[in-house]
Amino acid sequence: MKTIIYATDCTRHATPALRYAYYLSEALKANFIVLSVFNLPPIAVSTIRPPKQLKKMAAEEQMMVLHNYCSRYLKDRMGPHITLDVIASPSISEGILKRTRALKADLLILGMKDEHTLRGYFSGNIASAILEESPCPVLMVPNPYRYRKPKTMVYATDFEERDIKAIKQLVLLAAPYGAEIRVVHIPTQEEYAGMEQMEWFKEMLDQEVDYPNIRFHMIFADNIQEGLSMYTQDVKADVLAMLERENSRTVFGKLFHRDRVKAMESRSNIPLLSFNERSF
């Protein structure tokens, strides 16, 4: 990975996510860009300054806010390897997506909204738009979460070929740490050939992915989200990864389609990594 973007609203409670993004970029030896999206203030009819000048002044003011924020919470870690970026946009999600595309980011990091956050990026329509349209994987970090070197990453699979492409990208995150990837599947009541599918998927993955530290698990639970939540706690997972699927044909995919990230976010205390199959 060459470029990591962390989008922030510059609130104090989002600082653990800022530090997490910084340490991850250091471990991956990636360019680290801290992005802030802001709305232009309304322009009074009586103003004598042209709109272009007002936009420039607003951007400079926001850049100062962002610089002070990063300097305060990253302290002596600030340096030339960190790029600060601001963009004016009436839509937070569109602003983030525009810069993510323009800068050809390999990973986008957001802080999850909590009760302390005034305008968390991972909330409502903002989250939906970013998860559906992002040209790169999106890593969502709970605001209270403190960075630690990941040892275990869990990937929720549906035994589909597109899962293999997502796991390939997950390896890029796991390999620098030597982290174990646990590929887990939760069969539904309508599913009868889970073990056979797992063996087929193992063979396919072995042919496509050269990473020795991958394990496979099948767990049984009445509810997919609850099963995953319990499993990640049991194995002390550091990251839970999932694929944002389009029109999944399988039972698992249909149950775990679209709303699954939102459902997991409400009960997750570890970073969630979402892959969008559109980006493959």
N, C-alpha and C positions, 0 to 999 in steps of 0.2 A: 504494500500500500504506500502510495506516494503522498497523498493529500487527505487530511482529516479536517473537517469543519465542525466546530462546536457553535451552535446557535444559542444565544443567551438573551435574557431580558434584563440582565444586570442587577438582579436582586440578590440580597445577602444569602437567602436560603438556597440559592442555586449554586453557591460556590463549591460544594462537594463535587457536583457534576463538572464544573470547570476544571478542578484539579484532576478528576478522573480522566477527562479528555486530554489534559496535558501529559499525565504520566503514560497514558496509552500511546500517544504520539511519540513520546520519547522511546518507549520500548520497541515500537514499530519503525523508528527512524523515519517518520513521516513529517511532511510540512504541516504545521499546525496553524489553522486559521480560526480566529475567534470572530464570529459574525453577530452583528446587532441590527435588527430591522426596526425602523422607526417611521412614524406617521408625520408627514409635514403639517405644521400648524396651519390653521385657517388664515388666509390672507385677507386683511381688512381692505376695503375699497379705498380708504384714504391713504394707504401706504404709498410712499414715493419710491421704494426700492423695487426693481424689476423682479419677477418671480424666480428667474435663474439665480440672481444674487441671494435671494432669501433661501432658496434650496441649498446653495453652497454654505451659507451661514448655519443652517440647521444641521447639515452633515458634519460640519466642523465641530459644532457643539456636541453632537452625539458621539463623535470620535473622541472628544475629550472625556466624556462620561465613560465610554468604553475603556479608554486608556487608564483612567483613574481606578476603575473597577478591577481591571486585570492587575495593575500595579499593586493594589491593596491586598488582593487575595492570592496572587502568585508570588509577590514580593521579589526576592532575588532570582527567581526563575525567569523573569522577563528578560528577553534578549532578542537578537536579530532573527532567530529561528521561529519566532512567533509573529504572525501577521494579523493585524487588526483590520477589520473590514466593516463598513456600515453601508446600508442601503435604505433609501426611502421607498416605502410601498404602502398603499392603503390596505393591503392584505399581508399578514405575517407569513402565511404559508406560501403565497406566491413569491414574496421577497426571498424567502429561504430557498425555494426551489430554483428561482432564477439564478442565484449566486452559486448554488450547488452545481447546476448545469454549466454555467460559465467557467467555473474554476475546475471543472472535471474532477470533482471530489470522489474519492474511493470509499469514504465513510462519512456519514452525517451523524452527529451526536446531539441529542436533546436531553434536557432535564425534564423529568416527569412533574406534572402539576401536583401540588399538595395544598393543604389548607393555609399554608403561610404564603404561597406564591400569588402575587397579584395578577399575573398574566402568564401562567405556565404555558409553554409551547405545546406540551402534550395534553391537549384538552379539546374535546368537541370536534368541530369541523376542521380546526387547524391540524390535528393529528390525522384525521381521515385523509385530508388532501395530501399531506406529506407522505404518509404510508402508501397511498395509492399511486402517487406520481413520482416519487423520488427515483432518480436515475442510479442510485447507489444504496447499499444497505443502510438502515437507520438503527442506531443504538440508543435506547432510551434508558437513562440512568435515574434511579430514584434520588430525589434531592438529598435525603439524609445519608445516602450510601457513601462509604469511605473506600477509596481505592485500595485494592490489594491485588497482588499478582494472581491472575486466574490460574487455578489448577485443574478445574473441571468445568467443561462447557457441555450443556445438554442441548441436543437438537431434536425437536419433535418431528417425526417423519410420518409420511403417509405411504411410504414405499413406492413413490412415483419417480420417474426419471428426472424430473425437474428438481427433486430433492438433492440429487447428486450434484447439480450445478451450485446449489446453495451451500452444500457441505464443502465443496471446493473453495468457496470464498471464506467459509468459516475456518478452514485450515490456515488461511493467511493470517488470521488473528491468533490461532492456537499455537502455531509452530514456533514463533519467537519465544514463547513461554514454556514450550514442551508440554502444554496442557493436554489433558485427556478429553477426548470428545466422546460423549455417550449419546449414541443414536437410539432414541426411545420411541416406541410405538404403543398406543393404547387401543386395543381392538374393541370394536363395538359388538353389540349382541347380534347384529346382522352379518358379522364378519366370521367366516368359517376357516379361512386358509391363512391365518396370520403367520404361522411358523414357516409355511412354504414360501410366502411372500418375503419373509425376512431373509431366508437363505438365498432367494433369487436376488434380492437387493444387495446382500453382502457381496455376491459375485460381481454384480455390476459395479459396485463401488470400488472393489479391489482393482478392477480394470482401469478405472478412471482417476482414482485418487491415491497418491503415493504418500501416505501418512500412517505410520505404524501404531499410533496411540489412539485407535478408534475402537470402541466397544459397543456392542448391541444389546439392547434390553427390551423386553416386552412386559408391560405391567397391566394389570387388570383393575379397572375402577368403574364405578357407576357413572361418573361424570368426568369428562376429559380434562376440563380445566382444574378440577379439584385433584385429579390423579397426577397431573403434571406438577401442581403446586406442592403436593406431598412428596413427590419423587425428588424434586429439586432440593427440598429441605433435607431429605434423608441422605442424599449424596453430597450435601453441602456445595451445591453448584454455584459457580461464580457468574455464569451467563446462561440465559435461556434463549435459544434461537429458534425461530419459526419462519416459514415461508408464507408470504401474503399471496394466497392463491386466487386465480381468476376462474370462475365457473368450474369448480372441482367436480369431477364425476364420481368420486368415491364418497362413501358414507362419512368417513372420518373428516374428509375435506369439507363436506357440507356442514357438519356440526361445528367445525372449527374454522369456518370461513368468516372473513371480515370482522366480526365482533370479538374474535378470540383474543387479539392483542389487548383490546380494551378491557375484556373480562380478566385477563391475566394481570394487567396493570393494577387493577383494584386490589389484588391480593399479593402482589409480588414485592419483595424487598431486595431483589437483585436486578441487575441490568437485563433488559430485553432487547434482543437483536432481531430485527425484522428484515427479511429479504423480499424484494419485489420481483416476481418472475418477469415483469416487463423489462427489467434491466439486464436480463441474461441475453 
